[in-house]
Amino acid sequence: MEPAVQDAPKASFQSAATTLKCRFIDDNVTIMVHSDWTAMCCWYRQNMEASTGSPVKAKRQKRRQMEACKGPQCEHVTEYRDRLLAEERQRSGSQGS
């Protein structure tokens, strides 16, 4: 999970999610951002963090995806979180004026 952002405004949502085509694994993934600004990729959590066994047991395509996955620091995760953060900062800035 991507760590929370320091000095961030309070989020106006409980959680936000988007689904996109990840170019690294060539599959659809869901990115979630919570109100404390922690962010995660559900594909990563389901396939990497949850796998207790060796990826050798996985099918060939799944192994390739697991090797190509960028993990919690993936730019898809950070870009979505940063986009929401910018929207919140803009919203809180326009309300304070």
Secondary structure, 3 states (H helix, E strand, C coil): CECCCCCCCCCCCCEEEEEEEECCCCEEEEEEEECCCCEEEHHHHHHHHCCCCCHHHCCHHHHHHHHHCCHHHCHHHHHHHHHHHHHHHHHHHHHHC
